[in-house]
Amino acid sequence: MTTREIAGKTVDFDEQGFMSNPTQWDKTVAEALADEIGIDLTERHWQVIEFCRSDYQSQGDAPTMRRITQQAGVPTKELYQLFPKGPAKKVAYVAGLKKPSGCI
């Protein structure tokens, strides 16, 4: 586990680079993480992020891409436009969650 300073907060990350403590997350941390991977957050990004955080709280795991598209109603093509090249991983990263179990 590593610790980094993000948006003025000390944040813990696991060996894969994902936040290991979702309670350290807030919107300023999300914006900084999104900026690191070249994503400018829009209202639609926030809708997906909020769905993922809510789903994580109820399911205990970061949602897979399939779950996001089916449960949040975000078409696959749009999800790839919002979070290119690995949307489930990228949204989990920005949302302060661990890597989804279904991702390689």
Phi and psi in radians as a Rosetta constraint file:
Dihedral C 1 N 2 CA 2 C 2 CIRCULARHARMONIC -2.152 0.35
Dihedral N 2 CA 2 C 2 N 3 CIRCULARHARMONIC 2.786 0.35
Dihedral C 2 N 3 CA 3 C 3 CIRCULARHARMONIC -2.128 0.35
Dihedral N 3 CA 3 C 3 N 4 CIRCULARHARMONIC 2.377 0.35
Dihedral C 3 N 4 CA 4 C 4 CIRCULARHARMONIC -2.317 0.35
Dihedral N 4 CA 4 C 4 N 5 CIRCULARHARMONIC 2.735 0.35
Dihedral C 4 N 5 CA 5 C 5 CIRCULARHARMONIC -1.636 0.35
Dihedral N 5 CA 5 C 5 N 6 CIRCULARHARMONIC 2.026 0.35
Dihedral C 5 N 6 CA 6 C 6 CIRCULARHARMONIC -2.236 0.35
Dihedral N 6 CA 6 C 6 N 7 CIRCULARHARMONIC 2.162 0.35
Dihedral C 6 N 7 CA 7 C 7 CIRCULARHARMONIC 0.884 0.35
Dihedral N 7 CA 7 C 7 N 8 CIRCULARHARMONIC 0.705 0.35
Dihedral C 7 N 8 CA 8 C 8 CIRCULARHARMONIC 1.358 0.35
Dihedral N 8 CA 8 C 8 N 9 CIRCULARHARMONIC 0.144 0.35
Dihedral C 8 N 9 CA 9 C 9 CIRCULARHARMONIC -2.091 0.35
Dihedral N 9 CA 9 C 9 N 10 CIRCULARHARMONIC 2.625 0.35
Dihedral C 9 N 10 CA 10 C 10 CIRCULARHARMONIC -1.541 0.35
Dihedral N 10 CA 10 C 10 N 11 CIRCULARHARMONIC 2.138 0.35
Dihedral C 10 N 11 CA 11 C 11 CIRCULARHARMONIC -2.197 0.35
Dihedral N 11 CA 11 C 11 N 12 CIRCULARHARMONIC 2.367 0.35
Dihedral C 11 N 12 CA 12 C 12 CIRCULARHARMONIC -1.621 0.35
Dihedral N 12 CA 12 C 12 N 13 CIRCULARHARMONIC 2.384 0.35
Dihedral C 12 N 13 CA 13 C 13 CIRCULARHARMONIC -2.184 0.35
Dihedral N 13 CA 13 C 13 N 14 CIRCULARHARMONIC 2.582 0.35
Dihedral C 13 N 14 CA 14 C 14 CIRCULARHARMONIC -1.470 0.35
Dihedral N 14 CA 14 C 14 N 15 CIRCULARHARMONIC -3.103 0.35
Dihedral C 14 N 15 CA 15 C 15 CIRCULARHARMONIC -1.172 0.35
Dihedral N 15 CA 15 C 15 N 16 CIRCULARHARMONIC -0.293 0.35
Dihedral C 15 N 16 CA 16 C 16 CIRCULARHARMONIC -1.654 0.35
Dihedral N 16 CA 16 C 16 N 17 CIRCULARHARMONIC -0.021 0.35
Dihedral C 16 N 17 CA 17 C 17 CIRCULARHARMONIC 1.625 0.35
Dihedral N 17 CA 17 C 17 N 18 CIRCULARHARMONIC 0.115 0.35
Dihedral C 17 N 18 CA 18 C 18 CIRCULARHARMONIC -1.689 0.35
Dihedral N 18 CA 18 C 18 N 19 CIRCULARHARMONIC 2.638 0.35
Dihedral C 18 N 19 CA 19 C 19 CIRCULARHARMONIC -1.052 0.35
Dihedral N 19 CA 19 C 19 N 20 CIRCULARHARMONIC 2.375 0.35
Dihedral C 19 N 20 CA 20 C 20 CIRCULARHARMONIC -1.711 0.35
Dihedral N 20 CA 20 C 20 N 21 CIRCULARHARMONIC -0.172 0.35
Dihedral C 20 N 21 CA 21 C 21 CIRCULARHARMONIC -2.307 0.35
Dihedral N 21 CA 21 C 21 N 22 CIRCULARHARMONIC 1.680 0.35
Dihedral C 21 N 22 CA 22 C 22 CIRCULARHARMONIC -1.088 0.35
Dihedral N 22 CA 22 C 22 N 23 CIRCULARHARMONIC -0.276 0.35
Dihedral C 22 N 23 CA 23 C 23 CIRCULARHARMONIC -1.300 0.35
Dihedral N 23 CA 23 C 23 N 24 CIRCULARHARMONIC -0.241 0.35
Dihedral C 23 N 24 CA 24 C 24 CIRCULARHARMONIC -1.428 0.35
Dihedral N 24 CA 24 C 24 N 25 CIRCULARHARMONIC -0.112 0.35
Dihedral C 24 N 25 CA 25 C 25 CIRCULARHARMONIC -1.403 0.35
Dihedral N 25 CA 25 C 25 N 26 CIRCULARHARMONIC 2.508 0.35
Dihedral C 25 N 26 CA 26 C 26 CIRCULARHARMONIC -2.652 0.35
Dihedral N 26 CA 26 C 26 N 27 CIRCULARHARMONIC 3.121 0.35
Dihedral C 26 N 27 CA 27 C 27 CIRCULARHARMONIC -1.118 0.35
Dihedral N 27 CA 27 C 27 N 28 CIRCULARHARMONIC -0.551 0.35
Dihedral C 27 N 28 CA 28 C 28 CIRCULARHARMONIC -1.220 0.35
Dihedral N 28 CA 28 C 28 N 29 CIRCULARHARMONIC -0.630 0.35
Dihedral C 28 N 29 CA 29 C 29 CIRCULARHARMONIC -1.133 0.35
Dihedral N 29 CA 29 C 29 N 30 CIRCULARHARMONIC -0.772 0.35
Dihedral C 29 N 30 CA 30 C 30 CIRCULARHARMONIC -1.022 0.35
Dihedral N 30 CA 30 C 30 N 31 CIRCULARHARMONIC -0.779 0.35
Dihedral C 30 N 31 CA 31 C 31 CIRCULARHARMONIC -1.093 0.35
Dihedral N 31 CA 31 C 31 N 32 CIRCULARHARMONIC -0.708 0.35
Dihedral C 31 N 32 CA 32 C 32 CIRCULARHARMONIC -1.173 0.35
Dihedral N 32 CA 32 C 32 N 33 CIRCULARHARMONIC -0.741 0.35
Dihedral C 32 N 33 CA 33 C 33 CIRCULARHARMONIC -1.132 0.35
Dihedral N 33 CA 33 C 33 N 34 CIRCULARHARMONIC -0.734 0.35
Dihedral C 33 N 34 CA 34 C 34 CIRCULARHARMONIC -1.091 0.35
Dihedral N 34 CA 34 C 34 N 35 CIRCULARHARMONIC -0.724 0.35
Dihedral C 34 N 35 CA 35 C 35 CIRCULARHARMONIC -1.060 0.35
Dihedral N 35 CA 35 C 35 N 36 CIRCULARHARMONIC -0.674 0.35
Dihedral C 35 N 36 CA 36 C 36 CIRCULARHARMONIC -1.035 0.35
Dihedral N 36 CA 36 C 36 N 37 CIRCULARHARMONIC -0.575 0.35
Dihedral C 36 N 37 CA 37 C 37 CIRCULARHARMONIC -1.843 0.35
Dihedral N 37 CA 37 C 37 N 38 CIRCULARHARMONIC 0.265 0.35
Dihedral C 37 N 38 CA 38 C 38 CIRCULARHARMONIC 1.348 0.35
Dihedral N 38 CA 38 C 38 N 39 CIRCULARHARMONIC 0.527 0.35
Dihedral C 38 N 39 CA 39 C 39 CIRCULARHARMONIC -2.016 0.35
Dihedral N 39 CA 39 C 39 N 40 CIRCULARHARMONIC 2.217 0.35
Dihedral C 39 N 40 CA 40 C 40 CIRCULARHARMONIC -1.659 0.35
Dihedral N 40 CA 40 C 40 N 41 CIRCULARHARMONIC 2.012 0.35
Dihedral C 40 N 41 CA 41 C 41 CIRCULARHARMONIC -1.282 0.35
Dihedral N 41 CA 41 C 41 N 42 CIRCULARHARMONIC 2.269 0.35
Dihedral C 41 N 42 CA 42 C 42 CIRCULARHARMONIC -1.935 0.35
Dihedral N 42 CA 42 C 42 N 43 CIRCULARHARMONIC 3.113 0.35
Dihedral C 42 N 43 CA 43 C 43 CIRCULARHARMONIC -1.037 0.35
Dihedral N 43 CA 43 C 43 N 44 CIRCULARHARMONIC -0.653 0.35
Dihedral C 43 N 44 CA 44 C 44 CIRCULARHARMONIC -1.166 0.35
Dihedral N 44 CA 44 C 44 N 45 CIRCULARHARMONIC -0.690 0.35
Dihedral C 44 N 45 CA 45 C 45 CIRCULARHARMONIC -0.993 0.35
Dihedral N 45 CA 45 C 45 N 46 CIRCULARHARMONIC -0.800 0.35
Dihedral C 45 N 46 CA 46 C 46 CIRCULARHARMONIC -1.090 0.35
Dihedral N 46 CA 46 C 46 N 47 CIRCULARHARMONIC -0.632 0.35
Dihedral C 46 N 47 CA 47 C 47 CIRCULARHARMONIC -1.082 0.35
Dihedral N 47 CA 47 C 47 N 48 CIRCULARHARMONIC -0.752 0.35
Dihedral C 47 N 48 CA 48 C 48 CIRCULARHARMONIC -1.175 0.35
Dihedral N 48 CA 48 C 48 N 49 CIRCULARHARMONIC -0.774 0.35
Dihedral C 48 N 49 CA 49 C 49 CIRCULARHARMONIC -1.051 0.35
Dihedral N 49 CA 49 C 49 N 50 CIRCULARHARMONIC -0.822 0.35
Dihedral C 49 N 50 CA 50 C 50 CIRCULARHARMONIC -1.125 0.35
Dihedral N 50 CA 50 C 50 N 51 CIRCULARHARMONIC -0.669 0.35
Dihedral C 50 N 51 CA 51 C 51 CIRCULARHARMONIC -1.059 0.35
Dihedral N 51 CA 51 C 51 N 52 CIRCULARHARMONIC -0.812 0.35
Dihedral C 51 N 52 CA 52 C 52 CIRCULARHARMONIC -1.097 0.35
Dihedral N 52 CA 52 C 52 N 53 CIRCULARHARMONIC -0.723 0.35
Dihedral C 52 N 53 CA 53 C 53 CIRCULARHARMONIC -1.164 0.35
Dihedral N 53 CA 53 C 53 N 54 CIRCULARHARMONIC -0.722 0.35
Dihedral C 53 N 54 CA 54 C 54 CIRCULARHARMONIC -1.136 0.35
Dihedral N 54 CA 54 C 54 N 55 CIRCULARHARMONIC -0.761 0.35
Dihedral C 54 N 55 CA 55 C 55 CIRCULARHARMONIC -1.116 0.35
Dihedral N 55 CA 55 C 55 N 56 CIRCULARHARMONIC -0.681 0.35
Dihedral C 55 N 56 CA 56 C 56 CIRCULARHARMONIC -1.060 0.35
Dihedral N 56 CA 56 C 56 N 57 CIRCULARHARMONIC -0.742 0.35
Dihedral C 56 N 57 CA 57 C 57 CIRCULARHARMONIC -1.118 0.35
Dihedral N 57 CA 57 C 57 N 58 CIRCULARHARMONIC -0.641 0.35
Dihedral C 57 N 58 CA 58 C 58 CIRCULARHARMONIC -1.496 0.35
Dihedral N 58 CA 58 C 58 N 59 CIRCULARHARMONIC -0.534 0.35
Dihedral C 58 N 59 CA 59 C 59 CIRCULARHARMONIC -1.766 0.35
Dihedral N 59 CA 59 C 59 N 60 CIRCULARHARMONIC -0.394 0.35
Dihedral C 59 N 60 CA 60 C 60 CIRCULARHARMONIC 1.444 0.35
Dihedral N 60 CA 60 C 60 N 61 CIRCULARHARMONIC 0.144 0.35
Dihedral C 60 N 61 CA 61 C 61 CIRCULARHARMONIC -2.593 0.35
Dihedral N 61 CA 61 C 61 N 62 CIRCULARHARMONIC 2.620 0.35
Dihedral C 61 N 62 CA 62 C 62 CIRCULARHARMONIC -1.155 0.35
Dihedral N 62 CA 62 C 62 N 63 CIRCULARHARMONIC 2.395 0.35
Dihedral C 62 N 63 CA 63 C 63 CIRCULARHARMONIC -1.210 0.35
Dihedral N 63 CA 63 C 63 N 64 CIRCULARHARMONIC 2.549 0.35
Dihedral C 63 N 64 CA 64 C 64 CIRCULARHARMONIC -1.357 0.35
Dihedral N 64 CA 64 C 64 N 65 CIRCULARHARMONIC 2.950 0.35
Dihedral C 64 N 65 CA 65 C 65 CIRCULARHARMONIC -1.039 0.35
Dihedral N 65 CA 65 C 65 N 66 CIRCULARHARMONIC -0.729 0.35
Dihedral C 65 N 66 CA 66 C 66 CIRCULARHARMONIC -1.036 0.35
Dihedral N 66 CA 66 C 66 N 67 CIRCULARHARMONIC -0.759 0.35
Dihedral C 66 N 67 CA 67 C 67 CIRCULARHARMONIC -1.145 0.35
Dihedral N 67 CA 67 C 67 N 68 CIRCULARHARMONIC -0.704 0.35
Dihedral C 67 N 68 CA 68 C 68 CIRCULARHARMONIC -1.088 0.35
Dihedral N 68 CA 68 C 68 N 69 CIRCULARHARMONIC -0.807 0.35
Dihedral C 68 N 69 CA 69 C 69 CIRCULARHARMONIC -1.166 0.35
Dihedral N 69 CA 69 C 69 N 70 CIRCULARHARMONIC -0.680 0.35
Dihedral C 69 N 70 CA 70 C 70 CIRCULARHARMONIC -1.388 0.35
Dihedral N 70 CA 70 C 70 N 71 CIRCULARHARMONIC -0.788 0.35
Dihedral C 70 N 71 CA 71 C 71 CIRCULARHARMONIC -1.486 0.35
Dihedral N 71 CA 71 C 71 N 72 CIRCULARHARMONIC -0.589 0.35
Dihedral C 71 N 72 CA 72 C 72 CIRCULARHARMONIC -1.634 0.35
Dihedral N 72 CA 72 C 72 N 73 CIRCULARHARMONIC -0.174 0.35
Dihedral C 72 N 73 CA 73 C 73 CIRCULARHARMONIC 1.240 0.35
Dihedral N 73 CA 73 C 73 N 74 CIRCULARHARMONIC 0.540 0.35
Dihedral C 73 N 74 CA 74 C 74 CIRCULARHARMONIC -1.821 0.35
Dihedral N 74 CA 74 C 74 N 75 CIRCULARHARMONIC 2.003 0.35
Dihedral C 74 N 75 CA 75 C 75 CIRCULARHARMONIC -1.035 0.35
Dihedral N 75 CA 75 C 75 N 76 CIRCULARHARMONIC 2.593 0.35
Dihedral C 75 N 76 CA 76 C 76 CIRCULARHARMONIC -0.939 0.35
Dihedral N 76 CA 76 C 76 N 77 CIRCULARHARMONIC -0.800 0.35
Dihedral C 76 N 77 CA 77 C 77 CIRCULARHARMONIC -1.028 0.35
Dihedral N 77 CA 77 C 77 N 78 CIRCULARHARMONIC -0.761 0.35
Dihedral C 77 N 78 CA 78 C 78 CIRCULARHARMONIC -1.166 0.35
Dihedral N 78 CA 78 C 78 N 79 CIRCULARHARMONIC -0.681 0.35
Dihedral C 78 N 79 CA 79 C 79 CIRCULARHARMONIC -1.066 0.35
Dihedral N 79 CA 79 C 79 N 80 CIRCULARHARMONIC -0.703 0.35
Dihedral C 79 N 80 CA 80 C 80 CIRCULARHARMONIC -1.175 0.35
Dihedral N 80 CA 80 C 80 N 81 CIRCULARHARMONIC -0.546 0.35
Dihedral C 80 N 81 CA 81 C 81 CIRCULARHARMONIC -1.235 0.35
Dihedral N 81 CA 81 C 81 N 82 CIRCULARHARMONIC -0.683 0.35
Dihedral C 81 N 82 CA 82 C 82 CIRCULARHARMONIC -1.258 0.35
Dihedral N 82 CA 82 C 82 N 83 CIRCULARHARMONIC -0.763 0.35
Dihedral C 82 N 83 CA 83 C 83 CIRCULARHARMONIC -2.271 0.35
Dihedral N 83 CA 83 C 83 N 84 CIRCULARHARMONIC 1.365 0.35
Dihedral C 83 N 84 CA 84 C 84 CIRCULARHARMONIC -1.074 0.35
Dihedral N 84 CA 84 C 84 N 85 CIRCULARHARMONIC 2.640 0.35
Dihedral C 84 N 85 CA 85 C 85 CIRCULARHARMONIC 0.972 0.35
Dihedral N 85 CA 85 C 85 N 86 CIRCULARHARMONIC 1.172 0.35
Dihedral C 85 N 86 CA 86 C 86 CIRCULARHARMONIC 1.806 0.35
Dihedral N 86 CA 86 C 86 N 87 CIRCULARHARMONIC 1.005 0.35
Dihedral C 86 N 87 CA 87 C 87 CIRCULARHARMONIC -1.053 0.35
Dihedral N 87 CA 87 C 87 N 88 CIRCULARHARMONIC -0.705 0.35
Dihedral C 87 N 88 CA 88 C 88 CIRCULARHARMONIC -1.120 0.35
Dihedral N 88 CA 88 C 88 N 89 CIRCULARHARMONIC -0.732 0.35
Dihedral C 88 N 89 CA 89 C 89 CIRCULARHARMONIC -1.158 0.35
Dihedral N 89 CA 89 C 89 N 90 CIRCULARHARMONIC -0.773 0.35
Dihedral C 89 N 90 CA 90 C 90 CIRCULARHARMONIC -1.179 0.35
Dihedral N 90 CA 90 C 90 N 91 CIRCULARHARMONIC -0.716 0.35
Dihedral C 90 N 91 CA 91 C 91 CIRCULARHARMONIC -1.185 0.35
Dihedral N 91 CA 91 C 91 N 92 CIRCULARHARMONIC -0.638 0.35
Dihedral C 91 N 92 CA 92 C 92 CIRCULARHARMONIC -1.098 0.35
Dihedral N 92 CA 92 C 92 N 93 CIRCULARHARMONIC -0.731 0.35
Dihedral C 92 N 93 CA 93 C 93 CIRCULARHARMONIC -1.041 0.35
Dihedral N 93 CA 93 C 93 N 94 CIRCULARHARMONIC -0.881 0.35
Dihedral C 93 N 94 CA 94 C 94 CIRCULARHARMONIC -1.202 0.35
Dihedral N 94 CA 94 C 94 N 95 CIRCULARHARMONIC -0.567 0.35
Dihedral C 94 N 95 CA 95 C 95 CIRCULARHARMONIC -1.402 0.35
Dihedral N 95 CA 95 C 95 N 96 CIRCULARHARMONIC -0.025 0.35
Dihedral C 95 N 96 CA 96 C 96 CIRCULARHARMONIC 1.342 0.35
Dihedral N 96 CA 96 C 96 N 97 CIRCULARHARMONIC 0.465 0.35
Dihedral C 96 N 97 CA 97 C 97 CIRCULARHARMONIC -1.929 0.35
Dihedral N 97 CA 97 C 97 N 98 CIRCULARHARMONIC 2.893 0.35
Dihedral C 97 N 98 CA 98 C 98 CIRCULARHARMONIC -1.278 0.35
Dihedral N 98 CA 98 C 98 N 99 CIRCULARHARMONIC 2.886 0.35
Dihedral C 98 N 99 CA 99 C 99 CIRCULARHARMONIC -1.059 0.35
Dihedral N 99 CA 99 C 99 N 100 CIRCULARHARMONIC 2.361 0.35
Dihedral C 99 N 100 CA 100 C 100 CIRCULARHARMONIC -1.011 0.35
Dihedral N 100 CA 100 C 100 N 101 CIRCULARHARMONIC 2.467 0.35
Dihedral C 100 N 101 CA 101 C 101 CIRCULARHARMONIC -1.037 0.35
Dihedral N 101 CA 101 C 101 N 102 CIRCULARHARMONIC -0.552 0.35
Dihedral C 101 N 102 CA 102 C 102 CIRCULARHARMONIC -1.389 0.35
Dihedral N 102 CA 102 C 102 N 103 CIRCULARHARMONIC -0.063 0.35
Dihedral C 102 N 103 CA 103 C 103 CIRCULARHARMONIC -1.615 0.35
Dihedral N 103 CA 103 C 103 N 104 CIRCULARHARMONIC 2.551 0.35
